[in-house]
């Protein structure tokens, strides 16, 4: 994520979830929980086009996988 100027921290202890609910800023930087699903990466037009093409290319695979595991997967 260096190219996008993001710094990623991996918290794998159960206590980390509770700590980050109260800690929203650290050393002048805003902390965002990407696990909640409301985080969007900054993208330019070329990246949007590339991602759209990849989604189109992999649509059959994702539909097959979603159908195969529909009882345990919410979103593919």
Secondary structure, DSSP 8 states (H G I E B T S, - for coil): -TTTT-------SHHHHHHHHH--EETTEE---GGGS-------HHHHHHHHHHHHHTHHHHHHHHHHTTTT-S--
